[in-house]
Amino acid sequence: MEFTTIMCMRKISMDRETKETKISIQLDLDGEGISEINTGIPFFDHLLVLFAKHSYINLSIFAKGDLEVDDHHTVEDIGICLGQAIKKALGDKKGIKRYASILLPMDEALVSVAVDISGRPFLSYKVDPDRKQVKEFEIELVKEFLIALVNNTGITLHIEQRAGENTHHILEAVFKGLARVIDLSTQIRTTNPKNIPSSKGIL
């Protein structure tokens, strides 16, 4: 496996290559929501564009994976890379707000999302749409992506579907909600910006 990282401020550029995938990510936590996404999986591209737009993260992801086998390796490895990129871009986490939660509506769908940038990875995912696929995209891969993201960012993440009938709407609400809490929790406080928000003095 080949892995390289270039970092500046809260911007980062990363490349990761295995026998199954080759992924390049550029990320700016303090961006405008501009994205360029090409994973080879159209519906997943759509979800990642939504994540970038509503988190105000400038995000570029290019992935080449063994899609002839399955989408699983590509989706999971993007979760790994995105999680590592966010963690590295946060640095020592001085001044961040740390916590955020939101109740995100998308038409008839309603999803709650809460995050703690705690350094302790944990995922509670209570989302169960009626459909198992959107076109060729398998819905169970969303959870695999989130597991990889949580483990590699080191965050506690709770996601729960409160309402919803349309699978597309439910998953859009999940990614928009995730985007909003990542944006809110990673913002730097204007007061005491050098403080680490933990009684332990470390996150």
Secondary structure, 3 states (H helix, E strand, C coil): CEEEEEEECCEEEEEEECCCEEEEEEEECCCCCCEEEECCCHHHHHHHHHHHHHHCCEEEEEEEECCCCCCHHHHHHHHHHHHHHHHHHHCCCCCECCEEEEEEEECCEEEEEEEECCCCCEEEEECCCCCCEECCEECHHHHHHHHHHHHHHCCEEEEEEEECCCHHHHHHHHHHHHHHHHHHHHCECCCCCCCCCCCCCCC
